[in-house]
Amino acid sequence: MGNPIGFRSLALLSSVSEIFGDVLETKNSGVLTGASLDSSGVVDGEDIVPIGYNLLFLVINSYYVLRWLVTRDALLNALEWDEDAENVYRDCFKPLGFRRAQFSRLVPHTRIEANDGMESRLLTVQVSR
């Protein structure tokens, strides 16, 4: 699996299963025969560190998965380009090392015109904010 989000999703699943296993196992037993919660409802002392670590691991990996989902909108916008925008990206921006997501943030602020004749005209204008 070469997808970093796939790795993070697998790590999330692994952390949830480890927390589940730590809570359900009994002390000195590897089989799910009882709960590690004692009669007072407190988790065994030996399970506190692994559970805490896995909870922290869940938070960190969830952040990166959610961050990926938020930035994915730019990639989805790239799929909706018209033919002219696709040609401009492929011929001009891609060879310079621009990613599709970067170019997709630029496309809504542009107007692409074809120059069929030999006339010279203004191509770009910088708009100050």
N, C-alpha and C positions, 0 to 999 in steps of 0.2 A: 504494500500500500504506500504510494508516494504522496498521498494527499495529507498535508499537515492537519487539516480539520478532521480527517478520518482518524488520525492518531489521537487527537484530543478527545474525540467522541469515544474512542475505545478506552482511553484513560478514564473518562467520566464513568463509563459502565463498570470498569474495573474497580474504581474507588467506591462506587455504590455497593458493589458486591462484597468488597472487603469490609465496609462498615456493617453491612447486614450480617456477614459471617462473624465479625467481632462481637456484635450484640447478641447473637444467638448461641454462640459456643459457651460451653461450661468450662470452668477452670480445670486445667489438667486433662482436658478431653478435646479431641479434634472432631468429634461427631456432633451433629446438631441435635443433642438429646435434651437440652434445656436452654434456659436463657442465662446470659451472664449477669443479668440483673439479680442482685441478691434480694432478700425478703424486704429490705427497706427501699427497693427500687433504684439502687445506685449501681452503676456499671463497675465491674471488677477493676481494680487499680491497674492491672497489667494491660487493660484494653484502652485506657484513657489516651495514651500517647498515640497509638495507631489510629484511633478514631479521630482525634484532633488533627493529625497529619492529613488524613484522607478528606476531612471536611475542608481544610485549607486548600488541598489539591483540587477539590471540587469547585471552590470559589474561583481559583486562578484559571483553571481550564474553561469554566463556564464563561468567564470574562472574554477569553480569546475566541470562543465559538460565537458569542453574541456580537463581538466586534466584527468578526468575519461576516455574519449575517447582515449587519448594518451596512458595511461597505460593498456588499454584494449588489445593492441597488444600482451602483454605478456600472457594474458589469452587465446587468440586465438592460440598462439604458443603451448600452453599446450594441445590443442585438437589434435595436429598433432604428438604426441609422438608415438613411436613404442611400441610394447608390452613389451619389456624389460625395457624401461624407465618407463612405467606405473607401472610395477611390483616393480621396485626399489623405486619409489615414494611411492606407497601404503604400501610396507613392511618396508621400512627403514626411509623415511623422514616424511611421514604423522604422524606416532606415536610420532615424536619429536616436532610436532607443526608447521612444515613448510607448508606454503600455496602453492597452485599450481603455482601461479604467481612467487613466489620466486624460486621454483624448476625449472621453465621453463627458468629462466635466467642462470641456471647452466647447463642445458642439452646440449646446443650447444658446450660447452667446455669439454664434457666428451666422453668417449668411454666405453660402457658397454659390458663386456664379461662374458659369462657363465663359471663357473668352474664345469665341470662334474666329474672330477677325484678328488683324494685325495691329489694331489700335492699342495705344498704351493708355492705361488708366490706373487709378489708385487701387491698390490691392488690400491694404490694411490701414486701420485707423486705431490709435490707442485712445481709449476713453479713460479720462481721469475720474477718480471717485471722489 
